[in-house]
Amino acid sequence: MEGYRPVVDFDGCHVKGSHPRQILSAVKVDENNGMYLIAFAIVEVENTETWSWFFDIFFQDVGIQNDNGCVFITNKQKGLGNVIHALMPNAEHMHCVRHLHNNFKLACHTGLALKQRLWAAARATTLAVFHVEMEQMLDQSEAAYKWLEERPTAHWSISHFTIVLKCDILLNNLCECFNAAILEARDKPIVTLLERIRTYLVLKMAKLRETV
């Protein structure tokens, strides 16, 4: 934890093969803005109950306190936001904008122009620029504008992030990288899967020592 930045990504991915499970993971941002897996767990399903169990142990083991000193980034999984708010009500919680855009498209708000406007609003660093981008979206599609208005802006636009931690990450790429790194192992039996993850962590730690 010595090289820890107060930014943690949370995500889940499927274990394939004859024994389907879910891998819950917590990946942090290090001082070189790289990724490092802090914790993971293999559970039967990804739901509110398993995330509550994971967070309860994770926060105790890592020593994260209920204050304004952390940023948590998720893909807005069902129930995940409620669990974070219940255990860490003062922590900053961000949603991955790429997944936000995927849901945006599923709501029939498609097209390059709307995509560019959503990302421009997400990247806006001031309230004035944010409102200009949203007004332009309103001109393009009132339905798309109303859909975004229903999503708390503090979760997805830099213009509404707090200035305490000065974190402007908009994507949950860290967990996605970990999920991709163990892709070939995710269809193996549980013991083999755990061994592959352990090997991945050992190699990651060795690379970190080389850069220090």
ZIHUFEN-V743369 format. One line per field, one symbol per residue. ss: DSSP state (A for helix, B for strand, O for the rest). Layout:
ss->???
This chain:
ss->OOOBBBBBBBBBBBBOOOOOBBBBBBBBBBOOOOBBBBBBBBBOOOOAAAAAAAAAAAAAAAOOOOOOOOBBBBOOOOOAAAAAAAAOOOOBBBBOAAAAAAAAAAOOOOOAAAAAAAAAAAAOOOAAAAAAAAAAAAAAOAAAAAAAAOOOAAAOOAAAOOOOOOOOOOOOAAAAAAAAAOAAAOOOOAAAAAAAAAAAAAAAAAAAAAAO
